[in-house]
Amino acid sequence: MTPKELFFGSDSFTNKQENLRQLVMYPFAGIFTALANFISFVIADMVLTHPIDVMAFGHAFDISLIIKQLVSWVVTIVTAHFTNRMFVFRSHGSYFLELMGFAAARLLSFFLIEVSLFTFMVYWVNLHLGLQEKDVLFSILGFNCTCLYIIKIVNNCVLILMNFIMSKWLVFKARDKDGKNSEVIIEDD
C-alpha cells in the first residue's frame, strides 16, 4: 500500500484492505479532530473565565463547562466531517444526507459523552479525588495542564471510539458500484 493509496484509497482494494486502511486513517484524522477539539476548548476556557450558574432541580450548575464543550463540539464537527468524508471513508454519497447523519450521530455523542460523561467525570474527580477543575497537575513550557484538561483528554478517547463506530456503521456506509448500500465484509485469511 503506497502512501497515496493509504490517504486516498484505491478502487482495487479488497474489503479487507479497505477496512485496514480505514482503521489506519481514522486515528490520523482523529488526531486532527482531537487537536481541534482540545485547542478550541482551551481557547474557550481562557475566554470564558467566570462561572455561569443556573438553578435546576434545586441545585446550582455552572453551565460555562457546557458552553465550552459546545464551542469545541462545533469546531470538531466541521473538522471531523471533512476528514472522515475525504480521507477515511472516501464517501461519494449524498453530501447533505451524510452531513445530516453525521451531525445527528455527533449530536448523540455530544450529549452522551461530551456533556454527560464529561460532567460526571468532573464531578467524580472532585468528589472522590478532591481535585478542582483549575488545579494544576503539571506545567510544560509555561502551559499549565489542569485537572480539567486531563479529564478532557480522557473524555476525547471515549468519544473517538464511539464516533468511529457510528461513522462506520451509520453515516458513511459502504456502497457498491450502483451507489446502493452494501455490507462491509471482513475477510479472513
C-alpha positions in Angstrom: 0.0 0.0 0.0 1.5 3.3 -1.1 1.2 6.5 0.9 -1.1 7.8 -1.8 -3.3 4.7 -1.5 -3.3 5.0 2.2 -4.6 8.6 2.2 -6.9 8.4 -0.8 -7.7 4.6 -1.1 -7.9 2.6 -4.2 -10.9 1.1 -6.1 -8.8 -2.1 -6.5 -8.7 -2.7 -2.7 -10.4 -5.7 -1.3 -12.8 -5.2 1.6 -10.2 -6.4 4.0 -7.6 -3.9 2.6 -10.1 -1.0 2.7 -11.2 -1.9 6.3 -7.5 -1.9 7.3 -6.9 1.4 5.5 -9.9 2.9 7.4 -8.6 1.6 10.7 -5.2 3.2 10.0 -6.6 6.5 8.7 -9.2 7.1 11.3 -6.6 7.7 14.1 -4.7 10.1 11.9 -7.9 12.0 11.1 -8.8 11.7 14.7 -5.6 13.4 15.8 -6.5 16.5 13.8 -10.1 16.3 15.1 -9.0 15.8 18.7 -6.5 18.7 18.4 -9.2 21.0 17.0 -11.5 19.9 19.9 -8.8 20.4 22.6 -7.5 23.7 21.2 -10.9 25.2 20.8 -11.8 24.0 24.3 -8.7 25.6 25.8 -9.4 28.9 23.9 -13.0 28.9 25.1 -11.8 28.1 28.7 -9.4 31.1 28.5 -12.1 33.4 27.2 -14.9 32.3 29.4 -13.3 32.6 32.8 -16.3 33.3 35.1 -18.9 30.7 36.1 -22.4 31.0 34.7 -24.6 29.4 37.4 -28.2 28.4 36.7 -30.6 26.7 39.1 -32.0 23.3 38.1 -33.6 20.6 40.3 -32.7 22.7 43.4 -29.0 22.8 42.6 -26.8 25.5 41.1 -25.0 24.3 38.0 -22.1 26.1 36.2 -23.1 25.9 32.6 -19.8 27.5 31.5 -18.5 24.0 31.0 -21.3 23.1 28.7 -20.8 26.3 26.7 -17.0 25.5 26.4 -17.9 21.9 25.3 -20.5 23.3 22.8 -17.9 25.6 21.2 -15.3 22.8 20.9 -18.0 20.5 19.5 -19.0 22.8 16.7 -15.3 23.2 15.6 -14.9 19.4 15.9 -17.9 18.7 13.7 -16.5 20.8 10.8 -13.1 19.2 11.1 -14.3 15.6 11.6 -16.9 15.6 8.8 -14.3 16.9 6.3 -11.5 14.4 7.3 -13.9 11.4 7.6 -15.6 12.0 4.2 -12.5 12.8 2.3 -9.8 10.6 3.8 -11.2 7.9 6.0 -14.4 6.6 4.4 -13.8 8.1 0.9 -17.5 8.8 0.6 -19.3 9.8 -2.6 -22.8 9.6 -1.2 -25.2 12.5 -0.9 -23.3 15.2 0.9 -26.4 16.7 2.5 -27.7 13.3 3.8 -24.3 12.3 5.1 -23.8 15.7 6.8 -27.2 15.4 8.5 -26.5 11.9 9.6 -23.0 12.9 10.7 -24.4 15.8 12.7 -27.1 13.6 14.2 -24.6 11.0 15.3 -22.3 13.6 16.7 -25.2 15.3 18.5 -25.9 12.0 20.2 -22.2 11.6 21.2 -22.2 15.3 22.3 -24.9 14.7 24.8 -23.8 11.2 25.9 -20.0 11.8 26.0 -19.1 15.5 25.8 -21.8 16.7 28.2 -23.0 13.8 30.4 -19.8 11.7 30.8 -17.6 14.8 30.9 -19.8 16.4 33.6 -19.8 13.1 35.6 -16.0 12.8 35.3 -15.5 16.4 36.6 -18.0 15.7 39.5 -16.4 12.3 40.3 -12.8 13.6 40.3 -13.9 16.5 42.6 -15.8 14.3 44.9 -13.5 11.2 45.1 -10.1 12.6 44.4 -10.6 16.1 45.9 -9.3 17.8 42.8 -10.8 21.0 41.5 -11.1 21.8 37.7 -8.4 24.5 37.9 -5.9 22.5 39.9 -2.6 22.5 38.0 -1.3 18.9 37.8 1.9 19.8 35.8 3.3 22.5 33.6 5.1 22.2 30.2 6.9 25.2 28.7 4.6 27.6 30.7 1.4 25.8 29.8 -0.4 24.7 33.0 -2.1 21.4 32.5 -5.1 21.4 34.8 -7.3 18.6 36.1 -10.0 19.8 33.7 -7.6 19.4 30.7 -6.7 15.8 31.7 -10.4 14.9 32.0 -10.9 16.4 28.6 -8.2 14.2 27.1 -9.7 11.0 28.7 -13.1 12.1 27.5 -11.8 12.5 24.0 -10.5 8.9 24.0 -14.0 7.6 24.7 -15.5 10.0 22.2 -13.2 8.8 19.4 -14.2 5.2 19.8 -17.9 6.0 19.9 -17.7 8.3 16.9 -15.7 5.7 14.8 -18.4 3.1 15.4 -21.2 5.5 14.5 -19.4 6.9 11.4 -18.5 3.5 10.0 -21.8 1.7 10.5 -24.4 4.6 10.4 -23.1 7.5 8.4 -20.5 6.6 5.8 -21.9 3.1 4.9 -20.1 1.1 2.3 -21.7 1.5 -1.2 -21.5 -0.7 -4.2 -20.8 0.5 -7.8 -24.5 1.4 -8.2 -24.4 3.7 -5.1 -26.6 1.3 -3.1 -25.7 0.4 0.5 -23.8 -2.8 0.7 -22.5 -4.9 3.6 -18.9 -4.4 4.6 -17.4 -7.9 4.7 -14.3 -8.6 6.7 -12.4 -11.4 5.0 -10.4 -13.9 7.0 -7.2 -15.4 5.6 
